[in-house]
């Protein structure tokens, strides 16, 4: 994808609405529009608690697809199929558009040749129907390992046999020239073809989720959270301080964007629609890049190399990866000050030694040492364990004071916007809000300390992820709650800047945030 004109930072480049997606991890979202169900769900009456919709209108609109999947949901057949379930959705959605091109074909080979011709037909991508753009997507199935290829072949045949044995799907081909057996082979082949394309072209859709929400729960239906529909009670916005992946989605136009570790675009997902903004100025004739992995700010070159090689079968040669020091930006968020009294120098761990284990604080990396590159001494991180101990006691007022001081003391060990400082701020704020929700009272100075820590966390998040990222917005909810309860000082500039972030949310969540702002925060601008 190449810019036809100069595009300024923040401008919408293109939008796209997908007709095909499937929920991830059995999330109970609307299967027609991908709404995350801020209101009471409408279930399919036959596969109740497995497939739900946000309205009867959506349930009716999805019937043409769901009638072929209902029995599979009842039998729990789709859970382990991965990308092949989304491939099935593509077949179910696109076959009515493909069939008119195939009616005169008499054999499976003739049908497949015509499908291949369709996929090669030259036409401007921006005006092509979605089914043709999907047929043209790149596939790397020929580079898959033998076990992986066998798995996808078995999934395709399994789904074809399911359609034949448990639905009337193949009845629509009865009046055509080719036999049912030929159409079975074609449908199996189409599912396999789409699965191969989706392995490298499918996208993941995300949404704000309630804290602690299991995929099969409706936490947001709790009446104690709401004062009226889509209006949260004061101090409850932080229930939405978590984002997660909820859909595997087919976006063939977005798939035209090649990869770079410094993307040109920021993608906002809104149900089954996406809007793509320019994250920097793009010149006329310049290629527009998406990022398929972590960016150069959030991951090392080795991490990106391994992911790109395993999934997409290529080695990145973008501007960031071909620099003499490709990890310079990422490692700037891992700068320490040596804790040994005879050293106390700033250092960055040797990424070649640490490989993927710079994040030593995760349980999986607990045995990974961090060595000062100046004095070669191993760091003990006693301050980290002391901090965790204080978090567990944050219900106690005196311990909270020690906790806030311990956070401020992190500057002795973690330099600038160290990623661990941001994570420890999140642990502190989350723990304190849990206690507040349980009835613990805090005085004005403690709330001011909390607000100060949240602001520092947001600065670090903006530096590494951007101030319009989901990582930023979900942590912002805690500050909104403190401000809404008039527990900390603020100003009009800060409030308007935070309100501006709401435009990057999906419409159903944007409405909740704006209602909260208007109900409790806007008055503080006056």
N, C-alpha and C positions, 0 to 999 in steps of 0.2 A: 504494500500500500504506500503510495507516494502522494505528497501534498501537491495539489494543483495550484494553490495560491499560498501566500504567506498566512500562517495561522498564529495568532497571538496566544500567549499563556492564559489558561482559564477558559478559552473558547471551546464550545462544543464542536467536536470534529464530525462525529456521526453517531447515530443511535440505531438500535436494532431490536426487534421483538422476535423472540423464538417461539415456535409452536411446539417444540419438543424439549422436555426436561423430565427427570425423575427425581423423587426425594432420595436423599442420602441417609443411610443409617436409620431407615424406617421413620424419619421425621414425619409427623402428622401435620402436613401443610396442605393448602388447597392444591389439588392435582390439576386444576385448570389454569389458575393465575399465579400460583406459588405464594399467595399471601400466607403469612405465618400465623394466621388465625387469632387476631386480636379480639374476636367475638366468638360466640358459641359455634362450634363446627357442625356442619351438616354431613352426616355419614352416608356412604352407600348402604342401603338397607340390607344388601346381601353379604357384603364383607365388612360389616360394622367393626369400627376400631382399627381397621387396616387402611381404608381409603376414606378421606374426608374432604369436604369443600367448604369454602367460606360463605356460600349462598346456594340456594336452589338453582339460581340462574347458572352458576358455574357448574353445578352437578349435571344439569341438562346439557350444557355445551360440551361437556367431556364424555358424554355417553357414547359417542361414535368410537372413541378409543377404549373406554373402560369396559365396554361390553365384551371385548376380546381379552381383557386382563382379569376380569372379576374372579373367574374360577381359579386363576393362578394365585391371586392374593388369598383366596379362601384356603388354598392348599399350601400356602407359604412357599411357592416355588421360585419367587423372584429375588429373594433375599441375598443369595450368594452369586448372582449372575454378573454383578458388576456392570461394566460398560455394555454388556450384551442386552441388558434391560433397556438402556437408552437406545441402542440400535433397533430393538423391537419397536420402540415408540416411533422412530423415524420411518420404519416400514409401514406401520399402521397409519401414520399421518400422511405419508407421501404416495402410497399406492394408488389412491383415487386420481392423483395428478399424473402418475406414470402410466397407468393402464391405457388411456386413449392412444398412446404411442405404440402400444403392443398388441392391439386387438387382432391384427391380421397375421401375427406371427404364429407359426404352427408347431415349432419345436422349442425346447429349452435353449438350444444353441442360438436359434434365431432371436429369441427374446433377449438373451444376454447380449448378443451383438448389438441390438438396438439400444439397450440400456447403456452399453459402452459408448455408442455413437452420441447419445444424449449428453453424456458426461464430457464429451469432447467438443460439443457444438459451441462455436465461438459466439460470445454475447457479453456485453458489458456487465461486469459483476454487480454493479450497484443497482441494475434494473432487473437482474435475473430473479426468478422466483426462488424461494428458499430451497425447494427440493432439488433444483439444478445446482445451486451453490453447494449443497451438501454432497451431491454426487461427484462434484469436482474436487472435494477436499483431498489433500494428500493422505496417503496411507503408507504406513511403514510395516505392514503385516508381513511383507516378504523378508524383513530383517528380524522378525521375532524369533525367539528360541523355539526349538521343536516342542518342548512341553507347553509353552505359552500358545503356540499356534494350535496344538492339539486341543487345548482347553477351549479356545474360541470356536473351533470347528464343532466340538461337542455341544457347546452352548447354543450355537446356531441350529444344529440339528434337533436338539432338545426342544427349543422354542417352536420350531416348525412342526414337530410331532405333537406338541401341546396344542397348537392352533388347530391341527387336523383332528385330534381326538376329543377336545373339550370345548370347541367353539364352532360356529358356522362360517368362519372366516373364508374358507375356500369355496363356499357356495357362490361367491360373486364371480368366480372364473368359469362357472358351468357353461355359459353360453359362448365362450370363446373357443377358438380353434385348437389351442394346445390342450393337452390332457391335464387332469388334476395332478398326476405324478410329475409332469413337467413343471407345473406351478409350485409344487412342493419344493422341487429342486431350486427354482428361481428364488423363492422366499427365503429358503435356508441360505442361499448364496448372498442375497441382499443383506440379510442380518449380519453375515460374516463380513461382507464388504464394509458396511457401516461401522461395525465394531472395530475393524482395522483402522478406519479413518478417525473414529472417535478416540482411539488410544492416544493420538497426538493432537487432536483438534477439539475435544470436548473441554468445556470450561466448568469451573465450580462456582456455584452461586452461594452467596453468604447473606446473612441477615442478623439483626439484633435478636438475641434470645434472652429469655428470663434467666437470671442467675440460678444455678442448680437445677435447671430444667432437663429432665430426661427426654429423649426423642419422642416417646409415646405419651407425654404428659401435656396438660394444658394449665401450666402454672399461672398464666396471665388471666385465667378466669376467676381467680380468687376475688370475691367481692370487697375484701378489706383493702385492696390496692386502689380502688377507683371511687371517685366521688360521683361520676356519671360516665356514660360511654366515651372512651378515648380521652378522658380527663383524669389523670392520676391524682391521688391525694398528695398533699404537700409532703416533701421528704421521701417520696417513693420512686423518683426517677432512676435511682441507682439499681433498681431491679432489672434495668436494661443495660447493665454495665458488662455485657458479654456479647461477643459476636461469634458466629460459628458457620461452618459450611452446611448448607441444607439441600442443595440440588446439584446434580450433574446436568449440564445444559448444553444444547447444541447451538452455537452461534457462528455460522459459516462465514459471515462477513467479517466479524472480528478476527476469525482465523486467518484472514489474509495478511494480518500483521505478522511480520517476522519477529524473531526474538532479539532483544538486546538487554544487557544487565542494567542499563540505564534507560528505562522506558520513556517514550514520548507521551504516553497517554495514562490517564487514570480512569478506570472503569467503575462507574456507579451502577450497581445492580438494583433493579426495582421489580421484584417478582420475576417475571420471565422477560423483562425488558432491560436493556443496558443503554447507558449514555456514556460516551467517551469524551473526556476533556483533555485538552493539551496541558501537560504539566510544565512545559517550557515553550518558548517561541520556536516555531518550526518554519523553515524557509521554503519558498516555492521550489519544488523539485526534490525536496529532502524526503528520505524514506521515513515512514511513521512506524515506530517499534512498540511492541508489547513486551512484557517480561514474563517468561514461562516459569520462572523459579523465584527464589528470593532475589532481591535486587543487590547491587554492589554495596549498598549501605547496610543491608541486613544479613548478609551471608558472605562467606569467604569464596574465593575463586574455586577452591577444591570442592566445596559443598555444591556449588552450581555445576561444576564440571561433571561430578558424579551423577547428579540428577538429570542433567541434559543428555548425558551419554546413555544412561539406563533407559530413559523414557523416550527421548526424541532422537536418539542415535546420531547426534552430531556433537562436535566440539566447538564451543563458542569462540568467535574471533571478533567480538565487538570491541569498541574503543576502550572500554573499561578493562576487559580481560587481556588486552594486548599491551597494556601499560607496563613499564618496567617494574612498578610496584603496584600490582592490581588490587591488593588488599589494604591499601593505605587508608581508604575511607572507612571500611568496616572495622579495622583494628583501632581506629581512633575512638571507638566506643568500648575499648577493652584496655584502657590505659590505667595502670596502677602506680601507686607510690610504695616502694619497698618498705615493709614493716620492720625490717632489721635496723636497730638503732645506729649501727655503724655504716649504713648505706643511705636509706631514705631517698633514693633517687627514683625519678619517674621511669617506668619501663612498659613496654608492650611485650606480652609473651611471644615466643617464637612460634609463629603459625605453622611452620613446617614440622615442629616437634609436637605441637598440640593437635594438629590435624583438625578434626571436627569437635575437639573437646575443650574449646575455650570456655564453654558454658559449664564450668565445673560444678556449679551449685545444683544441677539436676541430679536426682538419685542415680540415674544411669551413668553419670560421669563422676560419681562420688570419689573414686580412687585416682582421679586424674590430678596430678600435682601441677601447681603453677610455680615456675622458677623465675626468679628475678634475673633478667638478662645482663644486669650490671655486676652484681656480686655472686651470682649463681646459687643463691640460697633459696630453699623451698619456703613458700609462704604458708603460714599456719592458719590464718583467717579466724583467730579466736574471736575477733569482733563480730564476725558473721553469726557464729553460734550464740553469742551473748544477745545479739539482736533478735534472733528467733525465740530465745527464751523470754525476752521482754514482751514480744508479741502475744505469747500465750497468756501473759498476765495483764493484758491491757485493760481489763475491767477495773483494775485497781488504779486509783487516781495517781498515787505516787509513782507507780510503775509506768504509767503513761508519760509522765514528765521525763522519766529516765529514757523511755522509748523515743520521744521526740528529740532529746539530746543525742541519743545514739545515732539517730538518722543524720542529724547535723554533723556528727563526728565522722560520718562516712567520707567527708571531703578529705580527711587525713589519709585515706587509703585508696579511694576511687576518684580518678581525675576527670574533671569536666562532666560530660554527659555519659558516663560509664553506663552500659546497659544494665548492670546489676543494681545500680542505684535506682534506676527506674522501676525495676522489678521489686526491690525492697520497699519502695514507696507504695507500690500497689498492694503488697502484703500488709503493710501498716494500715493503710486507709481502709482496705477491705475488713481487716480485723476490728478496727474501731467502729465501723458502721454496723457490723454484726452485733456488737455490744450495744450500740445505740438502738438498733431495732429491737433488742431484747429488753430495753428499758434503762440502760445505763445513762446517767446524766453527765454532761460535761459543761464546764464553765466557758465563758466567752473567750478567754485566752487559749483554751484548748482547741476550740473551733477555729480560731485564727491560726493556730499552729497547723491544724489539719489542712486548712485552705492553703497555707503557704507551701506545705509539702506537696499537695496536689498540683499547684502551679509549677513547682520545680519538676514534678513528674511530667507534666504536659510539655514543658520546654524540652526535656530530653526526648520525649516521644516525637515532637515536631522535628527535632534535629535528625532523628534516625528514620522515621516513617513518614513524616509530612504532617502538617496541621489540618489536613482534610481526610486523613486516613481513619479507618474504623478503629484502629488502636487509640487514636487521639480522642475520637468522639465518645467511645465507651467510657474512658476514664474521666471525661469532662462531666459526665452525669453526676459524679459525686460533688463536684464544685457547684453545679446548679442546685443540688439539694441543700447545701450549706447556705448558699445565697438566698434560696427561696424561703428558708427558715429564719433569715435575717440574723445569721450567726457570725457573719464576717463582713468586713468592709469590701466594697467594690466600686466601680465607676462605670459611667455610661459607655466609654470606649471598650472596656473589657466585655461588657454585656452584649454589645452589638457585634463584636468580633465572634463571640461564642454563638450567637444566634445565626451568624452567617454560615457556620459549619453545617447547619441543619439541612441546607439544600442538597447535601451529598447523601442524605438518607433516603431509603425507599419511602414511597408516599404514605404508607400506613403508619410508619414510625415517625416520619416527618410531622404528620398531623398531631401525634401524641406529644412530641417535643414542643411544637409551636403552641399547643394548648397549655402545656405546662408553663412555658415562658409567659404567655399572656395572663394566665391565672395568678402566678406567684412572683414573677421576676420583672416584668415590664414596668410595674409601678415604681420600681427602684431607679428607673431611668429619669423619673420626673422630679 
